[in-house]
Amino acid sequence: MVQLLAGEKGSGKTKILLEKANSAAAVTDGNIVFLDQDNSHMYELKNSIRLVNVSDYGVCGADEFAGFVAGIISADHDLAELYIDRFARIAGPDFEKALIKINGLTEKYGIKCTASASVSRDTLCDEVKAMIIE
């Protein structure tokens, strides 16, 4: 299931996401992957966490991003947790569609997923609002 940190830009979502990922690295038996649009947080993550710079792979739009995540899940049978920073920026205007698809995948394969997005909670559909934490 996807948990979403949603709020305005500059509200501290990335810091919370990094803390959650680093805390999970100490207790999770499986692999942890952190997706971002650049490498700016490389040195803030524990070395056991794999950082993937999505922009290196030419991903554009919600469908491509959901497919990209599906590829990561299919390639790593030991994947336990997935963290996605700047979700709305990476997935584009139809990010809710990608979020719902990724939610289905993570539920099916038992992967914990936490994502952050700089969006107003009021503009989200009810299915996505149900994913919001904090």
C-alpha positions as protocol buffer text, in pm:
chain_id: "A"
residue {
  index: 1
  type: MET
  ca { x: 0 y: 0 z: 0 }
}
residue {
  index: 2
  type: VAL
  ca { x: 115 y: 352 z: -75 }
}
residue {
  index: 3
  type: GLN
  ca { x: 139 y: 609 z: 201 }
}
residue {
  index: 4
  type: LEU
  ca { x: 148 y: 966 z: 74 }
}
residue {
  index: 5
  type: LEU
  ca { x: 311 y: 1270 z: 230 }
}
residue {
  index: 6
  type: ALA
  ca { x: 122 y: 1556 z: 66 }
}
residue {
  index: 7
  type: GLY
  ca { x: 155 y: 1927 z: 121 }
}
residue {
  index: 8
  type: GLU
  ca { x: 287 y: 2251 z: -12 }
}
residue {
  index: 9
  type: LYS
  ca { x: 642 y: 2287 z: -136 }
}
residue {
  index: 10
  type: GLY
  ca { x: 886 y: 2351 z: 148 }
}
residue {
  index: 11
  type: SER
  ca { x: 675 y: 2185 z: 417 }
}
residue {
  index: 12
  type: GLY
  ca { x: 941 y: 1925 z: 508 }
}
residue {
  index: 13
  type: LYS
  ca { x: 810 y: 1621 z: 319 }
}
residue {
  index: 14
  type: THR
  ca { x: 1148 y: 1520 z: 178 }
}
residue {
  index: 15
  type: LYS
  ca { x: 1314 y: 1536 z: 519 }
}
residue {
  index: 16
  type: ILE
  ca { x: 1045 y: 1306 z: 663 }
}
residue {
  index: 17
  type: LEU
  ca { x: 1080 y: 1069 z: 366 }
}
residue {
  index: 18
  type: LEU
  ca { x: 1458 y: 1050 z: 409 }
}
residue {
  index: 19
  type: GLU
  ca { x: 1421 y: 984 z: 782 }
}
residue {
  index: 20
  type: LYS
  ca { x: 1168 y: 707 z: 717 }
}
residue {
  index: 21
  type: ALA
  ca { x: 1394 y: 541 z: 459 }
}
residue {
  index: 22
  type: ASN
  ca { x: 1703 y: 558 z: 681 }
}
residue {
  index: 23
  type: SER
  ca { x: 1509 y: 424 z: 981 }
}
residue {
  index: 24
  type: ALA
  ca { x: 1378 y: 136 z: 770 }
}
residue {
  index: 25
  type: ALA
  ca { x: 1733 y: 47 z: 661 }
}
residue {
  index: 26
  type: ALA
  ca { x: 1816 y: -48 z: 1019 }
}
residue {
  index: 27
  type: VAL
  ca { x: 1526 y: -290 z: 1061 }
}
residue {
  index: 28
  type: THR
  ca { x: 1418 y: -412 z: 715 }
}
residue {
  index: 29
  type: ASP
  ca { x: 1545 y: -749 z: 597 }
}
residue {
  index: 30
  type: GLY
  ca { x: 1472 y: -688 z: 228 }
}
residue {
  index: 31
  type: ASN
  ca { x: 1597 y: -430 z: -18 }
}
residue {
  index: 32
  type: ILE
  ca { x: 1504 y: -62 z: -8 }
}
residue {
  index: 33
  type: VAL
  ca { x: 1485 y: 159 z: -317 }
}
residue {
  index: 34
  type: PHE
  ca { x: 1456 y: 538 z: -313 }
}
residue {
  index: 35
  type: LEU
  ca { x: 1334 y: 701 z: -636 }
}
residue {
  index: 36
  type: ASP
  ca { x: 1400 y: 1068 z: -703 }
}
residue {
  index: 37
  type: GLN
  ca { x: 1436 y: 1299 z: -1002 }
}
residue {
  index: 38
  type: ASP
  ca { x: 1804 y: 1373 z: -928 }
}
residue {
  index: 39
  type: ASN
  ca { x: 2096 y: 1262 z: -711 }
}
residue {
  index: 40
  type: SER
  ca { x: 2076 y: 1549 z: -460 }
}
residue {
  index: 41
  type: HIS
  ca { x: 1998 y: 1323 z: -164 }
}
residue {
  index: 42
  type: MET
  ca { x: 2262 y: 1061 z: -239 }
}
residue {
  index: 43
  type: TYR
  ca { x: 2471 y: 1140 z: 68 }
}
residue {
  index: 44
  type: GLU
  ca { x: 2171 y: 1169 z: 299 }
}
residue {
  index: 45
  type: LEU
  ca { x: 2069 y: 806 z: 249 }
}
residue {
  index: 46
  type: LYS
  ca { x: 2234 y: 507 z: 416 }
}
residue {
  index: 47
  type: ASN
  ca { x: 2452 y: 314 z: 176 }
}
residue {
  index: 48
  type: SER
  ca { x: 2226 y: 7 z: 192 }
}
residue {
  index: 49
  type: ILE
  ca { x: 1948 y: 204 z: 19 }
}
residue {
  index: 50
  type: ARG
  ca { x: 1957 y: 207 z: -359 }
}
residue {
  index: 51
  type: LEU
  ca { x: 1896 y: 555 z: -500 }
}
residue {
  index: 52
  type: VAL
  ca { x: 1753 y: 558 z: -852 }
}
residue {
  index: 53
  type: ASN
  ca { x: 1757 y: 884 z: -1047 }
}
residue {
  index: 54
  type: VAL
  ca { x: 1442 y: 846 z: -1257 }
}
residue {
  index: 55
  type: SER
  ca { x: 1545 y: 1127 z: -1494 }
}
residue {
  index: 56
  type: ASP
  ca { x: 1838 y: 910 z: -1609 }
}
residue {
  index: 57
  type: TYR
  ca { x: 1586 y: 677 z: -1773 }
}
residue {
  index: 58
  type: GLY
  ca { x: 1378 y: 925 z: -1974 }
}
residue {
  index: 59
  type: VAL
  ca { x: 1054 y: 856 z: -1790 }
}
residue {
  index: 60
  type: CYS
  ca { x: 774 y: 1091 z: -1898 }
}
residue {
  index: 61
  type: GLY
  ca { x: 422 y: 1084 z: -1766 }
}
residue {
  index: 62
  type: ALA
  ca { x: 209 y: 877 z: -1535 }
}
residue {
  index: 63
  type: ASP
  ca { x: 190 y: 559 z: -1743 }
}
residue {
  index: 64
  type: GLU
  ca { x: 564 y: 545 z: -1805 }
}
residue {
  index: 65
  type: PHE
  ca { x: 637 y: 609 z: -1439 }
}
residue {
  index: 66
  type: ALA
  ca { x: 398 y: 336 z: -1325 }
}
residue {
  index: 67
  type: GLY
  ca { x: 564 y: 101 z: -1577 }
}
residue {
  index: 68
  type: PHE
  ca { x: 907 y: 203 z: -1450 }
}
residue {
  index: 69
  type: VAL
  ca { x: 806 y: 117 z: -1093 }
}
residue {
  index: 70
  type: ALA
  ca { x: 657 y: -213 z: -1213 }
}
residue {
  index: 71
  type: GLY
  ca { x: 994 y: -293 z: -1373 }
}
residue {
  index: 72
  type: ILE
  ca { x: 1177 y: -226 z: -1048 }
}
residue {
  index: 73
  type: ILE
  ca { x: 935 y: -449 z: -859 }
}
residue {
  index: 74
  type: SER
  ca { x: 966 y: -730 z: -1116 }
}
residue {
  index: 75
  type: ALA
  ca { x: 1345 y: -716 z: -1117 }
}
residue {
  index: 76
  type: ASP
  ca { x: 1393 y: -727 z: -739 }
}
residue {
  index: 77
  type: HIS
  ca { x: 1218 y: -1014 z: -563 }
}
residue {
  index: 78
  type: ASP
  ca { x: 1373 y: -902 z: -235 }
}
residue {
  index: 79
  type: LEU
  ca { x: 1226 y: -550 z: -255 }
}
residue {
  index: 80
  type: ALA
  ca { x: 1064 y: -472 z: 79 }
}
residue {
  index: 81
  type: GLU
  ca { x: 1025 y: -94 z: 76 }
}
residue {
  index: 82
  type: LEU
  ca { x: 1002 y: 174 z: -190 }
}
residue {
  index: 83
  type: TYR
  ca { x: 1033 y: 549 z: -131 }
}
residue {
  index: 84
  type: ILE
  ca { x: 944 y: 802 z: -397 }
}
residue {
  index: 85
  type: ASP
  ca { x: 1029 y: 1171 z: -361 }
}
residue {
  index: 86
  type: ARG
  ca { x: 865 y: 1441 z: -577 }
}
residue {
  index: 87
  type: PHE
  ca { x: 606 y: 1197 z: -706 }
}
residue {
  index: 88
  type: ALA
  ca { x: 382 y: 1454 z: -875 }
}
residue {
  index: 89
  type: ARG
  ca { x: 676 y: 1619 z: -1050 }
}
residue {
  index: 90
  type: ILE
  ca { x: 808 y: 1288 z: -1185 }
}
residue {
  index: 91
  type: ALA
  ca { x: 472 y: 1142 z: -1291 }
}
residue {
  index: 92
  type: GLY
  ca { x: 331 y: 1465 z: -1432 }
}
residue {
  index: 93
  type: PRO
  ca { x: -23 y: 1606 z: -1436 }
}
residue {
  index: 94
  type: ASP
  ca { x: -189 y: 1261 z: -1421 }
}
residue {
  index: 95
  type: PHE
  ca { x: 14 y: 1162 z: -1115 }
}
residue {
  index: 96
  type: GLU
  ca { x: -299 y: 1038 z: -933 }
}
residue {
  index: 97
  type: LYS
  ca { x: -343 y: 774 z: -1203 }
}
residue {
  index: 98
  type: ALA
  ca { x: 16 y: 653 z: -1150 }
}
residue {
  index: 99
  type: LEU
  ca { x: -26 y: 659 z: -773 }
}
residue {
  index: 100
  type: ILE
  ca { x: -334 y: 438 z: -793 }
}
residue {
  index: 101
  type: LYS
  ca { x: -157 y: 191 z: -1026 }
}
residue {
  index: 102
  type: ILE
  ca { x: 150 y: 176 z: -803 }
}
residue {
  index: 103
  type: ASN
  ca { x: -74 y: 129 z: -499 }
}
residue {
  index: 104
  type: GLY
  ca { x: -223 y: -179 z: -665 }
}
residue {
  index: 105
  type: LEU
  ca { x: 121 y: -320 z: -747 }
}
residue {
  index: 106
  type: THR
  ca { x: 262 y: -267 z: -399 }
}
residue {
  index: 107
  type: GLU
  ca { x: -44 y: -427 z: -239 }
}
residue {
  index: 108
  type: LYS
  ca { x: -21 y: -726 z: -474 }
}
residue {
  index: 109
  type: TYR
  ca { x: 346 y: -788 z: -398 }
}
residue {
  index: 110
  type: GLY
  ca { x: 351 y: -686 z: -32 }
}
residue {
  index: 111
  type: ILE
  ca { x: 583 y: -389 z: -73 }
}
residue {
  index: 112
  type: LYS
  ca { x: 564 y: -92 z: 160 }
}
residue {
  index: 113
  type: CYS
  ca { x: 568 y: 231 z: -42 }
}
residue {
  index: 114
  type: THR
  ca { x: 592 y: 586 z: 87 }
}
residue {
  index: 115
  type: ALA
  ca { x: 581 y: 880 z: -151 }
}
residue {
  index: 116
  type: SER
  ca { x: 592 y: 1257 z: -123 }
}
residue {
  index: 117
  type: ALA
  ca { x: 420 y: 1507 z: -348 }
}
residue {
  index: 118
  type: SER
  ca { x: 395 y: 1885 z: -345 }
}
residue {
  index: 119
  type: VAL
  ca { x: 22 y: 1906 z: -398 }
}
residue {
  index: 120
  type: SER
  ca { x: -273 y: 2059 z: -222 }
}
residue {
  index: 121
  type: ARG
  ca { x: -471 y: 1794 z: -37 }
}
residue {
  index: 122
  type: ASP
  ca { x: -796 y: 1964 z: -140 }
}
residue {
  index: 123
  type: THR
  ca { x: -736 y: 1894 z: -510 }
}
residue {
  index: 124
  type: LEU
  ca { x: -688 y: 1517 z: -474 }
}
residue {
  index: 125
  type: CYS
  ca { x: -945 y: 1252 z: -553 }
}
residue {
  index: 126
  type: ASP
  ca { x: -1091 y: 1056 z: -262 }
}
residue {
  index: 127
  type: GLU
  ca { x: -891 y: 741 z: -342 }
}
residue {
  index: 128
  type: VAL
  ca { x: -564 y: 935 z: -318 }
}
residue {
  index: 129
  type: LYS
  ca { x: -677 y: 1134 z: -12 }
}
residue {
  index: 130
  type: ALA
  ca { x: -717 y: 800 z: 168 }
}
residue {
  index: 131
  type: MET
  ca { x: -342 y: 737 z: 117 }
}
residue {
  index: 132
  type: ILE
  ca { x: -231 y: 1056 z: 296 }
}
residue {
  index: 133
  type: ILE
  ca { x: -38 y: 1022 z: 621 }
}
residue {
  index: 134
  type: GLU
  ca { x: 71 y: 1298 z: 859 }
}
